[in-house]
């Protein structure tokens, strides 16, 4: 099938339904999702967020294309001899507003040393101090002569105004379109979220699932509860268990297959490894790359900590209820979703019937639950003050990284425009990995909140690094110069197109994992881990789109 036929196929068969194979599927016949013929609505198979991302991306493509068509008159005028009668060094800059028709003219109220007038550091302002010719120093500034024709400026302005109004209206309509797409993706994919609710204010001792099951089936006749999960405030215990499992997993991957994992055998192997470290350098290296002795010490400490935490009693903080029918969930939300003031005051006036009170005295705070894999159980019960403190710290770190990147870009721009452009592209490519490490320091109860925080960090960095830094370090008077702001923007776009796509398409680290590390793995599990592919962060993908 040719490219054009595959492209048409995706439109003619937009209602075709796909079923995504589960990871590790080996019994049913499967094939990859085709990048062209896959119906758009089936992109939601990878999650609601991914479906909405591709919907937004497609809409942005259409919007920017139409905005470009509206601006064709301006492009044509800027490329014509009426605006500029000299050739540019870069053909792709034809149609831009670069003005090469300049001349020096006297300026009475200009001061070449006034920073606010943007003259310092440029060659567009000079002073002629010849008392024998001029009684006072004569200030000459460079003036653009490209738009001196009558009847042209207002036409260009009207085109720009029309393009801007179109963009504003399109962005408003984009929000409505995304909401409609969210409903369609949600209806196309049935997940646990469509059947579940979460109660955020249960009584501290209400951790019996049967008690909640009886409450809902009594308050709402004909409703059937499929599952109840009572989450308690045991975040410390969960973190310790997860850390213990990670250490054991790391040990399993380092040791030979079939090695006994009991404490006595691990202690013996750790002692042998410690005795073999007769060199001082190897002991220093163990601080940065922990070996079996260090991991065993941490494992023993975690075992002791877990035993202590397991003996404590924990209050119930959240209750997740899953019903057998989607209509049951909607019915419960219809009757129990009330205003926050009623919940805070524990007032039954917001309820249609007092039978909806839990234990005849508590107004429940009920909302639709998030996806099960979106819950971050290690941070589910962190307090607002703890989250706020960590977010302040991570935002301060991000701020100083932005400042440091801006200084480096400024130094690179002083040496070369291309160097600055590729510095910007390199920082934009590398910072998401740094942002992930910084954001992992925060305590978010859900993955969506984590992705939101990650998005704002990456977006702030890329917006400042891509647009603000170049605008600030380029004098305003050089905006339309051939070596001014516009060529720098062109160089940045070119560098972004090259670096981002080349890195993603070549997938250098992925090839190293699959072709170098995997064949040398000691166990099958270790080898399988090298075939997981690249991790995709929605926050990073959205910033790739919005930094335009």
PyMOL commands that set and color helices and strands:
alter all, ss='L'
color gray80, all
select helices_A, chain A and resi 3-12+40-46+48-70+72-79+91-93+115-117+153-188+192-195+209-219+235-254+263-275+280-288+292-310+326-336+340-345+348-350+354-356+372-374+377-379+384-415+417-439+447-473+476-478+485-506+508-520+524-529+538-546
alter helices_A, ss='H'
color red, helices_A
select strands_A, chain A and resi 102-106+125-128+138-144+196-199+225-232+316-323+366-368
alter strands_A, ss='S'
color yellow, strands_A
deselect
rebuild
show_as cartoon
